[in-house]
Amino acid sequence: MHARMSHPVLIFPEALQAMRALSAVTEKAGVPARTLGLVHLRASQINGCAVCLDMHQQIAKKDGETDDRLFTVAAWRDAPYFDDAERAALDLTEALTRIADRSEGVPDAVWDEATRHYDEKALAALLLAISTINVWNRLNVATRQVAGAAWSKAS
């Protein structure tokens, strides 16, 4: 396996700096790191991004995430390992990642449940985190970046 081209953020280092800065902002906004990790994994599963799946599961494991939760995040609706706030974040992740799959985009019910668990600042951070991981996923998938240590210089 090999990438189609160098990663776009390596071609434009300013883009890498901007993406890292955006991620850093979302990490300081009151959403638990474990929740952000689940969001990253779920969007990456939907988008089929092996680079992000590999990287974010490794980060989650280092941060103490359990195998039960990592193995069942794709089926979070039917797994008992997630609290209501995490479920709301995962539902929002799916809706925003699959925005074109519905005529409504993000349904009011999904939005309303997210607002029950997150204040405006945390909700803004979630939206930015979901959007950012989708950018990473799309860049990685389009250029066929390869998961593993060789790619880690850009992450």
JOQUI-V743365 format. One record per pair of residues at least 12 apart in sequence whose C-alpha atoms are under 10 Angstrom apart, sorted by the first residue. I is the first residue (numbers start at 0). J is the second residue. Records with the same first field share a line. If there is no record, write none. Layout:
I->J  J
This chain:
0->143  144  145  146
1->142  143  144  145  146
2->139  140  141  142  143  144  145  146  150
3->139  140  141  142  143  144  145
4->141  142  143  144
5->142  143  144  150
6->138  139  141  142  143  144  150  153
7->138  139  142  153
8->135  138  153  154
9->152  153  154
12->153
15->153  154
18->131  132  134  135
19->131  154
21->124  127  128  131
22->124  127  128  131  132
23->128
24->124  127  128
25->120  121  122  123  124  125  126  127  128  129  131
26->121  124  125  128
27->121  124
28->119  120  121  122  123  124  125
29->117  118  120  121  122  124  125
30->84  85  88  117  118  120  121  122  123  124  125
31->85  121
32->59  62
33->58  59  62  63  64  85
34->59  81  82  84  85  86  88  89  125
35->55  59  85  88  89  124  125  128  129
36->55  56  58  59  60  62  64  69  128
37->55  56  59  64  68  69  72  73  75  81  85  86  88  89  92
38->55  72  85  86  88  89  90  91  92  93  125  128  129  132
39->51  52  54  55  56  89  92  128  129  130  131  132  133  135  136
40->52  53  54  55  56  59  69  72  73  89  92  132
41->69  72  73  74  75  89  90  92  93  96  129  132
42->73  89  92  93  94  95  96  97  129  130  132  133  136
43->55  96  129  132  133  135  136  137  140
44->72  73  136
45->73  92  93  96  97  133  136
46->96  97  132  133  136  137  139  140
47->136  137  139  140
48->132  133  135  136  137  138  139  140  141  143  144  145  146
49->136  139  140  143  144  145  146  147
50->135  136  139  140  143  144  145  146  147  148  150  151  154
51->132  133  135  136  139  140  144  145  146  147  154
52->136  146
53->145  146  147  148
54->146  147  148  150  151  154
55->69
56->69  70
65->80
67->79  80
68->80  81
72->86  89
73->89
75->89  90
76->89  90
83->112  113  115  116
84->112  113  114  115  116  117
85->113  116
86->112  113  116
87->109  110  111  112  113  114  115  116  117
88->109  110  112  113  114  116  117  122  125  126  129
89->109  113  125  129
90->105  108  109  110  112  113
91->105  106  108  109  110  111  112  113  122  125  126  129
92->105  109  125  126  128  129  130  132  133
93->105  109  129
94->106  109  110
95->126  129  130  133
96->129  130  132  133
110->122
113->125
135->154
